[in-house]
Amino acid sequence: MPSHERLEPSAPWIRLTTTQQDWDAADPGLLTTMLVQMQVIRSFEEAVLGLAGEGLVHGPAHSSIGQEGGAVGSAVALRTGDAVNGTHRGHHQFLAKALAHLAGPDGTMDPTAPLGADVRELLQRTLAEILGLESGFSHGRGGSMHLRWAEAGCLGTNAIVGGGVPLAAGHAFNQKRSGTDVSFTYFGDGASNIGSTLETLNLAAAWKLPLCFFVENNLYAVSTFVEDVTGDPRLSGRGPGFGIPAWRVDGMDPLAVHLATQEATERMRAGEGPTLIEAEVYRFFHQNGPFPGSAFGYRSKAEEKEWKGRDPIALTDSHVQRRGLLSQEQIDAMVAEVTAACAAAVDALTELDPEGENGKRRIKPALWPSTDFVDVGIRSDASALAGARSLELADVPEAEVSQRRLVDVVAEVMHRRMEQDQRIVVMGEDVHRLKGGTNGATRGLVEDFGDRVLGTPIAENAFTGLAGGMAMDGRFRPVVEFMYADFMWVAADQLFNQVGKARHMFGGDVDMPFVLRSKVAMGTGYGSQHSMDPAGVFATQPGWRIAAPSTPFDYVGLMNAALTLEDPVVVLEHVNLYGQQGPAVADLDYVIEPGKAAVRREGQDVTVLTYLDMVAPSLAAAETAALDAEVIDLRWLDRASIDWDTIGASIEKTNAVMIVEQGARNAGYGAWLADELQRRFFDHLDAPIERVTGAEASPSISQVLESAAFAHQHDVESGFARLAAQLGR
C-alpha cells in the first residue's frame, strides 16, 4: 500500500473576523473617517445612478453601492506613495484611494466639519470624467471605467476583466526597486479565474513584489454565480496555491478589511513579497444601472434583503454611535453635507434642457471636450529625441565602416544603453541564460547588469503587462523580448488594450516608454505558430511605433531611438538577418529618428516599398527587372513614423508602386499601406498598387510547404513582370 502524507501550503491562509472588542479598541479617528468616506462614495454613486436613469451617462454605470466597506477598509491607511488600480466597477476603489490621499498625513477626516474644497473638487472632476467631459481627470476619454489620478496613487481602473492586474505588478516592481511603498490591485470573482491574474500571482510571488491582490468577491460575474464556475468558491485559496499568504474577511465589515490590510501591508513593507485579501462583498444593484439584480431573475429579493441588512455603512454607524463618537444628529448632518456636495457636483455639470420636457436636464454644452481632441495624444510628439544625434551610413567615412553580424550588434547596443541608462530593464524567456538567450541577442548583459536582466516564466501576458506598468510609472524603461512574434497573440490584451491605448485613454499625456523586441522566424521550420511577421497587426493598433531594421547600422540607430521615445515601440528582428554580415560602425550612440526611410536604389519607373529580410531580394530582383526600380527600405512602419515625404517624392517621380513583404497576405503590412497610399497619392498612380506577399496560410513545418508560404526573390521578379504588363512596358 502506498503511504499518504497530507501536504499543506507553504503560505498561511487566514480567516480574519472582528469582535466587539476590536471595534471598541479601534481608533476613533479611524472609525469616523471610514464612515465619512463610505458615505461620500455611497452618495456619489447614488448621484451617478440618478444621472444614468436620466440618460446622461453615456455607456455603463457600474455602481459599487454595497461594496464600500472593502474599498475604504483597505485604502484608508494607505500612503500617497502607495498605489492602486482597479476594475470596471471602480468608482469606489478610485475614490477611496483619492480620499485617503486628500486626508493628509494623519489620514483622518472630521465628520463634523464641512467637506473641504479639495474633496468637492475630487467629486466634480470624477463625475466629469464619468460623464465624458473636458474637466475630468482624462479629459473625458476614460469615462466611468478608466479613472486615473497618478498624483493620488490611482494608477487607473480597467474595463478588461483582470487586465489591470499585470500593470499593478509592474508598479510594484518599481516600488520594490525604489522604496518601501506598496501596490494594491482590485479585481472581482470573475477575474480570479482569468489567465492574466493567475500568471501575475505566480510572477509576483517569484519576484517577491510588494503587491496585494485584493479580491472583491461579490458572488456574481454579471449574472453567473461564483459556485457555478469555480471548484472552490473560497477565492483566497488562490494565494497559498502560489505561495502567497492570504486573508479571507467579511467585506461588509470595513474594520475587518482594515485589520487584514494592516497585516498584509506590514509583510509587504518588510520585503516579504505579495499578499492576497478576499473580501466577501455584495453589490446592491445589477451589474450596470439603477436596478437590482433580482429584476433580471438571477438573484432573489430575499437574498438581496439579507445582504442589505449587512450594509457596511450601517454597521459602522452603529458602532460609532454605540461608542459615543458621534450622535445621530451629527451623522445626519454629515450625510446631508455629503449629499449636498454630490448634488453640487451634478449642478456644476448639468442644466435644465431648454428644449426638453419639464425638469429634464442635459450636460452643459460648453463642458464637452473639443472634437479636435479626438486623436491628440495617441503617441508622443517625439520631442524626447530633440538633441539626439542623427546619423546615416552615407555620412560615415568608408574607412570607418565594417561588416558585422546583426545579432552581435543587437547585444552590443543594448549593453551600451544599459551602461548609460540605469532605468533600462531587459526581460523575457531565457534572456538570462544560454549565453545570450536563444539567439545570442542578450549576450553579455546578465554578466554586467544581472539585476536588470530578468528571466521570466512562460507567461507573456503577465510579464508584458508588468513591463507596461513599469513604463507608465516612468522610473524604469522595460525592454521585453518575445522569443517569437506569434507570442504577441498570447499577450494581445496587454499589448493592444493596455500598453498601446494607455496614453490616449488616460488623456494623452501618459508616457509609455516600452520597447518590445520581436523575432520574425520564417524559414526556420518552426511552423504556423512561430513564424509570423507581426508588422501588419501592429500597424493597425493605435499607439504603437514599429521599427524594422535590415542592417546592423540601422539596428543601432532605430533601437537607440526606440529607447529614447516615450512610446511603445516594437523593434522587429528577422532571424535570417541575425547571422548575415552587414554595414556597421563602432559608434553606438546615434539615432535614426521616425520619419526617415532609406533609398537603397534609385530608379525612375516604380517605387518599391519593403523592409526587413525582403530588402535584399528586392534589390537583387531590381537588377534584372524590365522596370527601373527605386527601392525604399521603410525602416519605420507605423502611420505616425513612416517617411511619407520620401515615399511621396518617389511616387510622384515613378507613378507606380510595388509593396514587397515576406509574410501571409491577409494579415500583411501591405494591405494597410496600399490603402493609405492610394488615398494620399491616387492622382500620381498609373496602375493599381502591386503587392508581393506570401500565401494566405501561415508557414507549415514541411520544408517544401513552408517555402511556398512566404515570398522569395522570384516572387519579387514576378511582381515586377505583372506591374510592367499593366504599364504596357
C-alpha positions in Angstrom: 0.0 0.0 0.0 1.3 3.5 -0.8 1.8 5.9 2.1 -0.1 9.2 2.1 1.2 12.4 3.6 -1.1 15.4 3.7 0.6 18.4 2.2 0.0 21.9 3.5 0.6 25.1 1.6 3.8 27.0 2.5 2.0 30.2 2.9 -0.7 30.9 5.6 -4.3 31.1 4.8 -6.3 33.0 7.4 -9.9 33.8 8.1 -10.0 37.1 10.0 -13.1 38.1 11.9 -13.7 41.1 14.2 -15.3 41.1 17.6 -16.9 43.9 19.6 -13.6 44.2 21.4 -11.9 45.0 18.1 -14.5 47.8 17.5 -14.0 49.1 21.0 -10.2 49.1 20.6 -10.3 50.8 17.2 -9.0 54.4 16.9 -12.0 56.8 17.0 -10.5 58.8 14.1 -10.3 55.6 12.0 -13.9 54.7 12.5 -15.3 58.1 11.9 -13.1 58.6 8.8 -14.2 55.3 7.4 -17.8 56.3 8.0 -17.4 59.6 6.2 -15.5 58.1 3.2 -18.0 55.3 2.7 -20.8 57.9 2.8 -19.0 60.0 0.2 -18.8 57.0 -2.1 -22.4 56.0 -1.4 -23.8 59.4 -2.1 -21.6 59.9 -5.2 -22.8 56.6 -6.6 -26.4 57.4 -6.0 -25.8 60.7 -7.9 -24.3 58.7 -10.8 -27.2 56.3 -10.9 -29.6 59.2 -10.9 -27.9 60.7 -13.9 -27.8 57.2 -15.6 -31.5 57.0 -15.0 -31.9 60.3 -16.9 -29.8 59.0 -19.8 -26.9 61.4 -19.1 -24.2 58.7 -18.5 -23.0 57.6 -21.9 -22.1 54.0 -21.6 -22.3 51.8 -18.5 -22.8 52.9 -14.9 -21.3 50.1 -12.7 -22.2 51.2 -9.3 -20.4 50.0 -6.2 -23.2 50.6 -3.7 -22.8 47.9 -1.0 -19.1 47.3 -1.7 -17.8 50.5 0.0 -16.5 48.6 3.1 -13.9 46.7 1.1 -12.5 49.7 -0.7 -12.5 52.1 2.2 -11.3 49.5 4.7 -8.3 48.6 2.5 -7.4 52.1 1.3 -8.0 54.3 4.4 -4.5 53.8 5.8 -2.6 53.8 2.5 0.0 56.5 1.9 0.0 58.8 -1.1 3.1 56.9 -2.4 1.2 53.6 -2.3 -0.7 52.8 -5.5 -3.9 51.1 -6.5 -5.6 50.1 -9.7 -9.0 48.6 -10.2 -11.8 47.3 -12.2 -14.6 48.4 -14.5 -16.6 48.7 -11.2 -14.0 51.0 -9.8 -15.6 54.3 -8.7 -15.3 53.2 -5.0 -11.7 52.0 -5.4 -10.7 55.2 -7.1 -12.5 57.5 -4.6 -11.3 55.5 -1.5 -7.6 55.9 -2.5 -8.1 59.6 -3.6 -9.9 60.4 -0.3 -7.0 58.7 1.6 -4.6 60.9 -0.3 -6.6 64.1 0.5 -6.9 63.1 4.2 -3.3 64.2 4.6 -0.6 63.0 6.9 -2.8 61.9 9.8 -5.2 60.1 7.4 -8.4 61.3 9.1 -11.5 63.2 8.0 -13.6 65.1 10.6 -17.2 64.2 10.1 -18.4 67.3 12.0 -16.5 69.7 9.7 -17.7 70.8 6.2 -16.2 68.9 3.3 -13.1 70.6 2.1 -12.8 72.3 -1.3 -10.3 69.5 -2.3 -12.9 66.8 -1.7 -15.5 68.8 -3.6 -13.2 69.2 -6.5 -12.5 65.5 -6.4 -16.2 64.7 -6.7 -16.7 67.1 -9.5 -13.7 66.0 -11.5 -14.6 62.3 -11.0 -18.2 63.0 -12.1 -17.0 65.0 -15.1 -14.8 62.1 -16.2 -17.7 59.6 -15.8 -19.8 61.9 -18.0 -17.0 62.3 -20.6 -16.3 66.0 -20.0 -13.2 68.1 -20.6 -12.7 68.8 -16.9 -12.4 65.1 -16.0 -9.1 63.6 -15.0 -8.5 62.2 -18.5 -10.5 65.0 -20.3 -13.4 62.6 -20.6 -11.6 59.9 -22.5 -11.6 57.4 -19.7 -15.1 57.7 -18.5 -16.6 55.5 -15.9 -14.3 52.5 -16.3 -10.9 54.2 -16.7 -10.3 56.5 -13.7 -6.7 57.7 -13.2 -5.2 60.3 -10.9 -1.5 59.5 -10.7 -0.7 62.1 -8.1 -3.0 60.4 -5.6 -1.6 56.9 -6.4 -4.6 55.9 -8.6 -3.0 54.1 -11.5 -6.2 53.7 -13.5 -9.2 51.4 -13.3 -9.6 49.0 -16.1 -12.5 47.8 -18.3 -10.8 44.5 -19.2 -11.5 41.8 -16.6 -8.2 41.1 -15.0 -6.5 43.5 -17.4 -5.1 45.8 -14.7 -3.5 43.1 -12.6 -0.2 42.7 -14.5 0.1 46.5 -14.7 -0.1 46.8 -11.0 2.7 44.2 -10.7 4.8 46.5 -12.9 4.3 49.4 -10.5 5.1 47.1 -7.6 8.3 46.1 -9.3 9.3 49.8 -9.5 8.3 50.2 -5.8 10.5 47.3 -4.8 13.5 48.8 -6.6 12.9 52.3 -5.3 11.5 52.3 -1.8 9.0 50.9 0.7 5.7 51.7 -0.9 3.2 49.0 -1.9 0.6 48.5 -4.6 -3.0 47.1 -4.5 -4.8 45.6 -7.5 -8.5 45.2 -7.1 -10.4 42.6 -9.1 -13.5 40.5 -8.7 -14.5 36.9 -8.6 -14.7 36.7 -12.4 -11.1 37.9 -12.8 -9.9 35.3 -10.2 -10.3 32.7 -13.0 -8.6 34.6 -15.8 -5.1 33.8 -17.1 -3.6 37.3 -16.6 -4.5 37.2 -12.9 -3.1 33.7 -12.3 0.0 34.4 -14.3 0.6 37.6 -12.3 0.1 35.8 -9.0 2.9 33.4 -9.9 5.2 36.2 -11.2 4.7 38.4 -8.2 5.4 35.5 -5.9 8.6 34.5 -7.8 9.9 38.1 -7.7 8.6 38.9 -4.2 6.8 42.1 -5.3 5.0 44.3 -2.8 1.6 43.8 -4.4 -1.7 43.0 -2.7 -4.2 41.1 -4.8 -7.5 42.3 -3.4 -10.4 40.1 -4.5 -13.8 41.8 -4.2 -15.9 38.6 -4.2 -19.4 39.9 -4.8 -20.5 36.4 -5.8 -21.6 37.3 -9.3 -19.8 37.9 -12.6 -22.7 39.8 -14.2 -25.3 37.1 -13.5 -23.0 34.0 -13.2 -22.8 32.7 -9.6 -19.3 32.1 -8.4 -20.1 28.5 -7.3 -21.3 27.7 -10.8 -17.8 28.3 -12.3 -15.3 27.7 -9.6 -14.4 24.5 -7.9 -13.7 26.2 -4.6 -15.5 29.5 -4.1 -13.1 30.5 -1.4 -11.1 32.5 -3.8 -8.5 33.4 -1.2 -7.2 29.9 -1.7 -5.6 31.1 -4.9 -2.9 32.8 -2.8 -1.4 29.8 -0.9 -1.5 27.9 -4.2 1.2 30.3 -5.4 3.0 30.6 -2.1 1.2 33.9 -1.2 -0.3 34.4 2.3 -4.0 35.1 2.1 -6.7 36.6 4.3 -10.5 36.0 3.9 -12.6 38.6 5.5 -16.2 39.9 5.6 -16.0 42.8 3.2 -19.2 44.2 4.7 -17.1 44.8 7.9 -14.7 47.6 7.0 -12.8 47.2 10.2 -12.1 43.5 9.4 -10.8 44.6 6.0 -8.7 47.3 7.6 -7.1 44.9 10.1 -6.4 42.3 7.4 -4.9 45.1 5.2 -2.7 46.2 8.1 -1.3 42.7 8.5 -0.8 42.3 4.7 0.8 45.7 4.3 3.3 45.1 7.1 4.5 41.9 5.4 4.8 43.7 2.1 6.7 46.7 3.5 9.0 44.4 5.3 10.0 42.9 1.9 8.2 39.6 2.3 6.5 39.7 -1.1 2.9 39.7 -2.2 -0.3 39.1 -0.3 -3.9 38.3 -1.1 -7.1 39.5 0.6 -10.5 38.2 -0.3 -13.3 40.4 0.8 -16.8 39.0 0.6 -18.9 41.9 -0.5 -22.2 42.4 -2.3 -23.3 44.9 -4.9 -26.8 46.1 -4.1 -27.6 46.8 -7.8 -27.3 44.9 -11.1 -24.0 44.7 -13.0 -24.9 48.0 -14.6 -27.6 50.7 -13.9 -30.1 51.5 -11.2 -32.0 48.2 -11.0 -31.4 45.3 -8.5 -30.2 42.0 -9.7 -33.5 40.4 -8.8 -35.1 42.4 -11.6 -33.2 40.3 -14.1 -34.0 37.0 -12.4 -30.6 35.7 -11.3 -30.9 36.8 -7.6 -33.8 36.6 -5.2 -35.3 39.6 -3.4 -34.7 37.6 -0.1 -31.0 37.3 -0.8 -30.7 41.0 -1.6 -32.6 41.9 1.6 -30.3 39.7 3.7 -27.2 41.3 2.3 -28.6 44.8 2.6 -29.1 44.0 6.3 -25.3 43.8 6.5 -24.7 47.3 5.0 -21.1 48.4 5.9 -22.2 52.0 6.5 -25.0 50.9 8.9 -22.6 48.6 10.7 -20.0 51.3 11.2 -22.7 53.9 12.1 -24.0 51.6 14.9 -20.5 51.1 16.4 -19.7 54.8 16.2 -22.9 55.7 18.0 -22.6 52.9 20.5 -19.1 54.2 21.5 -20.5 57.8 21.7 -18.1 59.1 19.0 -20.9 60.8 17.1 -24.6 61.4 17.8 -27.4 60.6 15.3 -27.8 64.3 14.7 -24.1 64.7 13.8 -24.3 61.7 11.5 -27.4 63.0 9.8 -25.7 66.4 9.3 -22.7 64.7 7.8 -24.8 62.7 5.4 -26.7 65.9 4.4 -23.3 67.7 3.9 -22.0 64.9 1.7 -25.3 64.5 -0.3 -25.3 68.3 -0.9 -21.7 68.2 -2.1 -22.6 65.5 -4.6 -25.7 67.4 -5.8 -23.5 70.5 -6.2 -21.1 68.5 -8.5 -24.1 67.4 -10.6 -25.4 71.0 -10.7 -22.0 72.3 -11.8 -22.1 70.0 -14.8 -25.7 69.9 -15.9 -28.5 72.3 -16.5 -32.2 72.3 -17.4 -32.7 71.4 -21.0 -34.4 74.4 -22.7 -35.8 72.1 -25.4 -36.7 69.2 -23.1 -39.7 68.3 -21.0 -40.2 69.9 -17.7 -37.4 69.2 -15.3 -35.3 67.4 -17.9 -31.6 68.0 -17.6 -28.7 68.0 -20.1 -24.9 68.2 -19.9 -23.8 71.8 -20.1 -22.7 72.1 -23.8 -19.6 74.2 -23.0 -18.2 71.4 -20.9 -17.8 68.8 -23.7 -14.2 68.3 -25.0 -13.5 69.7 -28.4 -13.8 67.2 -31.2 -10.3 68.4 -32.3 -9.0 66.5 -29.4 -10.2 63.1 -30.7 -6.7 61.9 -32.0 -4.5 64.0 -29.8 -2.0 62.0 -27.7 -2.2 58.7 -29.5 1.6 58.8 -29.4 4.1 61.3 -28.0 5.3 64.2 -30.2 8.7 62.6 -30.3 10.2 65.6 -28.6 12.3 63.2 -26.4 14.5 62.9 -29.5 15.3 66.6 -29.5 19.1 67.0 -29.2 19.8 63.4 -30.1 22.5 62.9 -32.7 21.2 61.5 -36.0 23.5 59.6 -38.4 23.1 58.0 -41.8 25.6 55.5 -43.3 26.2 57.7 -46.3 27.6 60.3 -43.9 30.2 57.9 -42.4 33.7 57.7 -44.0 34.1 54.4 -45.8 37.2 53.6 -43.7 35.0 53.6 -40.5 32.5 51.1 -41.8 33.0 47.4 -41.1 30.9 44.3 -41.8 29.3 42.8 -38.7 26.7 40.2 -37.8 23.4 41.8 -36.9 22.9 39.6 -33.8 26.2 40.9 -32.3 25.2 44.5 -32.8 21.9 43.7 -31.1 23.7 42.7 -28.0 26.3 45.5 -28.1 23.9 48.4 -28.5 21.7 47.1 -25.6 24.9 46.8 -23.5 25.8 50.3 -24.3 22.4 51.7 -23.5 22.2 49.8 -20.2 25.6 51.2 -19.3 24.3 54.7 -20.0 20.8 54.4 -18.6 20.2 52.7 -15.3 16.5 52.7 -15.9 16.6 50.0 -18.7 15.5 46.6 -17.6 15.5 43.6 -20.0 13.1 40.7 -19.5 11.9 37.7 -21.4 12.1 33.9 -21.5 15.7 32.7 -21.3 17.3 36.1 -21.8 19.5 35.5 -18.8 20.7 32.0 -19.9 22.2 30.2 -22.9 24.9 32.9 -23.3 22.5 35.5 -24.5 19.1 33.9 -25.0 18.1 31.5 -27.7 19.8 33.5 -30.4 22.6 35.4 -28.5 20.8 38.7 -28.7 21.3 39.4 -25.0 24.9 38.1 -24.8 27.0 39.7 -22.0 24.1 41.6 -20.4 23.5 39.3 -17.4 27.2 39.3 -16.5 27.3 43.1 -16.3 23.7 44.0 -15.4 22.5 41.0 -13.6 19.7 42.5 -11.5 18.3 44.3 -14.7 18.2 41.2 -16.9 15.2 39.2 -15.8 14.4 35.7 -17.0 10.6 35.4 -16.9 8.2 32.4 -16.6 6.5 31.4 -19.8 3.7 33.9 -19.2 3.7 36.6 -21.9 0.5 38.2 -20.7 1.9 38.7 -17.2 5.4 39.9 -17.9 4.2 42.1 -20.8 1.6 43.8 -18.6 4.2 44.0 -15.8 6.5 45.9 -18.2 3.6 48.1 -19.1 3.0 49.0 -15.5 6.8 49.7 -15.1 6.7 52.0 -18.1 3.7 54.0 -17.1 5.3 54.8 -13.8 8.4 56.2 -15.5 11.1 55.1 -13.1 12.2 52.3 -15.4 12.3 51.6 -19.2 11.5 48.0 -19.9 12.7 46.1 -22.9 10.7 42.9 -23.4 11.8 40.1 -25.7 9.3 37.8 -27.4 11.1 34.7 -28.5 8.8 34.5 -31.5 6.5 37.2 -32.8 3.5 34.9 -32.8 3.5 35.1 -29.0 2.0 38.6 -29.3 -1.4 36.9 -29.5 -0.9 35.4 -26.0 -0.2 38.9 -24.7 -2.6 40.7 -27.0 -4.7 42.2 -24.2 -1.7 43.8 -22.6 -0.1 44.9 -25.9 -3.1 46.4 -27.5 -5.8 47.1 -24.9 -3.3 48.3 -22.3 0.1 49.4 -23.4 -1.0 50.7 -26.8 -4.1 52.6 -25.6 -2.9 53.9 -22.2 -1.5 57.3 -23.3 -4.6 58.2 -25.3 -7.2 56.7 -23.0 -5.9 58.5 -19.9 -5.9 61.9 -21.5 -3.0 62.0 -24.0 -0.1 62.7 -21.6 0.8 59.3 -20.0 4.2 58.3 -21.1 4.7 54.6 -22.1 8.5 54.1 -22.7 8.1 50.4 -23.6 10.3 48.5 -26.1 9.3 45.1 -27.5 11.9 43.1 -29.4 10.0 40.6 -31.5 11.6 38.0 -33.7 10.3 37.0 -37.2 11.4 33.4 -37.9 10.1 32.4 -41.3 12.1 29.7 -42.9 13.3 28.1 -39.7 11.0 25.2 -39.7 9.1 26.2 -36.6 5.7 26.2 -38.4 2.5 28.1 -38.1 2.8 29.3 -34.5 6.4 30.5 -34.6 6.8 32.2 -38.0 4.7 35.3 -38.4 5.6 38.8 -39.3 3.5 40.9 -36.9 4.0 44.3 -38.7 0.6 44.2 -40.3 -1.1 43.7 -36.9 0.9 46.3 -35.0 0.3 48.9 -37.8 -3.5 48.7 -37.2 -3.2 49.2 -33.5 -3.2 52.7 -32.1 -0.3 53.9 -30.0 2.5 51.7 -31.3 5.6 52.7 -33.3 7.2 50.0 -35.5 10.9 49.8 -36.3 12.2 47.3 -38.9 16.0 47.4 -39.3 17.5 45.5 -42.2 21.2 46.2 -41.4 23.4 46.3 -38.3 23.9 50.1 -38.8 20.2 50.7 -39.0 19.5 48.5 -35.9 21.7 50.7 -33.7 20.0 53.9 -34.8 16.5 52.5 -34.6 17.0 50.8 -31.2 18.5 54.0 -29.8 15.5 56.0 -31.0 13.1 53.4 -29.6 14.8 53.6 -26.2 14.6 57.4 -26.2 11.0 57.8 -27.3 8.2 57.9 -24.6 6.1 55.5 -26.7 5.7 51.8 -27.0 7.9 50.7 -29.9 8.1 47.2 -31.4 11.5 46.5 -32.9 11.3 43.7 -35.4 14.3 41.4 -35.9 14.4 38.8 -38.6 16.1 35.6 -37.8 17.6 35.4 -41.3 19.4 38.6 -40.7 21.0 37.7 -37.4 23.9 35.8 -38.9 24.3 37.9 -42.0 27.1 40.4 -42.4 26.1 44.0 -42.9 27.5 47.5 -42.6 28.2 48.7 -39.0 30.3 51.4 -37.3 32.0 51.5 -33.9 29.7 54.4 -32.8 26.7 53.1 -30.8 25.2 56.4 -29.7 23.4 57.8 -32.8 19.7 57.6 -33.7 17.6 57.1 -36.8 14.5 59.1 -35.9 11.0 58.4 -37.0 10.2 59.6 -40.5 13.5 58.6 -42.0 13.3 55.9 -44.7 16.4 54.9 -46.7 16.5 54.9 -50.5 18.6 51.7 -51.3 18.4 52.0 -55.1 17.3 55.0 -57.2 15.1 54.4 -60.2 12.5 56.0 -62.5 9.8 53.5 -63.2 8.4 52.0 -60.0 8.7 52.7 -56.3 9.4 49.5 -54.3 8.5 49.7 -50.6 9.9 47.0 -48.4 11.5 46.2 -45.1 13.5 43.6 -43.1 14.5 40.5 -44.9 12.9 41.5 -48.2 15.2 44.4 -48.9 18.0 42.3 -50.3 15.7 40.2 -52.6 14.0 43.4 -53.8 17.4 44.9 -54.7 18.5 41.7 -56.4 15.3 41.4 -58.4 15.5 45.1 -59.5 18.8 44.5 -61.3 17.2 42.2 -63.9 13.6 43.7 -63.9 12.2 45.4 -67.0 11.3 48.4 -64.9 13.9 50.8 -63.4 13.0 50.3 -59.7 13.6 52.8 -56.8 13.9 50.6 -53.7 13.0 52.2 -50.4 13.8 50.5 -47.1 11.0 51.8 -44.9 12.7 51.3 -41.5 9.8 52.9 -39.6 6.4 51.3 -40.4 3.7 52.9 -38.3 1.4 55.6 -39.6 3.0 58.3 -37.4 6.6 57.3 -38.1 6.7 56.3 -41.8 8.6 58.6 -44.1 5.7 60.0 -46.2 7.9 62.7 -47.7 10.5 60.3 -49.2 7.7 57.9 -50.4 5.7 60.7 -51.9 8.6 62.2 -53.8 9.4 58.8 -55.2 5.8 58.1 -56.3 5.5 61.5 -57.9 8.5 60.5 -60.0 7.7 56.9 -60.8 3.9 56.9 -60.9 3.8 53.3 -59.8 4.2 51.3 -56.5 5.0 47.8 -55.5 4.9 46.7 -51.9 7.1 43.8 -51.0 6.7 41.8 -47.8 7.5 38.3 -46.8 4.6 37.1 -44.8 1.0 36.0 -45.2 -1.1 38.1 -47.5 -4.3 38.7 -45.4 -2.5 39.8 -42.2 0.2 41.5 -44.1 1.5 45.0 -43.6 1.0 45.9 -47.2 -2.8 45.8 -47.0 -2.9 48.8 -44.7 -0.1 50.6 -46.6 -1.7 50.1 -50.0 -5.0 51.6 -48.7 -3.1 54.7 -47.3 -1.0 55.2 -50.4 -4.0 55.2 -52.8 -5.7 57.8 -50.6 -2.6 60.0 -50.5 -1.2 59.6 -54.0 -4.0 58.3 -56.2 -3.6 61.1 -58.8 0.0 60.1 -59.3 -0.6 56.3 -59.9 -0.7 55.0 -63.4 -1.5 51.4 -62.3 -3.0 49.6 -59.3 -0.6 49.2 -56.4 1.1 45.8 -56.8 1.7 43.6 -53.7 4.2 40.8 -53.4 3.5 38.7 -50.3 3.4 35.2 -49.1 0.4 32.9 -49.4 -2.7 33.2 -47.3 -1.8 30.4 -44.9 0.8 30.5 -42.2 4.0 28.6 -42.9 3.9 24.9 -42.4 6.5 22.6 -40.9 7.1 20.8 -44.2 10.2 22.4 -45.8 8.5 22.5 -49.2 5.2 23.9 -47.9 7.0 26.4 -45.7 9.0 27.7 -48.6 5.8 28.1 -50.7 4.1 30.0 -47.9 6.4 33.1 -47.9 7.8 35.4 -50.5 11.2 35.0 -52.2 13.2 36.8 -54.8 11.4 35.0 -57.7 8.1 36.4 -56.3 9.5 39.9 -56.5 10.6 39.2 -60.0 7.1 38.1 -60.9 5.7 41.2 -59.3 7.9 43.4 -61.5 6.6 41.4 -64.5 2.9 41.9 -63.6 3.4 45.6 -63.0 5.3 46.0 -66.2 2.4 44.4 -68.1 -0.1 46.7 -66.5 2.0 49.7 -67.5 2.4 48.4 -71.1 6.2 48.1 -70.7 
